[in-house]
Amino acid sequence: MKLNIFQIPTSDLEGLKNKLTASGMDVIKEVEQDGWRGEFYFSTEPEPVEVPWIEAYRNYFEDGKVPTNTNYFATFLSHGVQWHLR
């Protein structure tokens, strides 16, 4: 599993939520624990994308239809207690 972890200013939280929603993600689960709140955003209907290596083998597909990939993606957005770095 590949993870990308970022810390953003609290003032940017609403803008990030709007961007996640605009990119086709929906909140499918909300959790709360120990002063933290989290929303799990998931791409419920991602757009099909081209398979990079298909072009080299395009003539192998006799019907002319080439396969595409569906790449699901997600974000777990956690916020709450302020972290103080020392």
HELIX and SHEET records of a PDB file:
HELIX    1   1 THR A   10  ASP A   12  5                                   3    
HELIX    2   2 LEU A   13  ALA A   22  1                                  10    
HELIX    3   3 PRO A   52  TYR A   60  5                                   9    
SHEET    1   A 3 MET A  25  GLN A  33  0                                        
SHEET    2   A 3 TRP A  36  SER A  43 -1                                        
SHEET    3   A 3 ALA A  74  GLY A  80 -1                                        
SHEET    1   B 2 PRO A  48  GLU A  50  0                                        
SHEET    2   B 2 THR A  68  THR A  70 -1                                        
END                                                                             
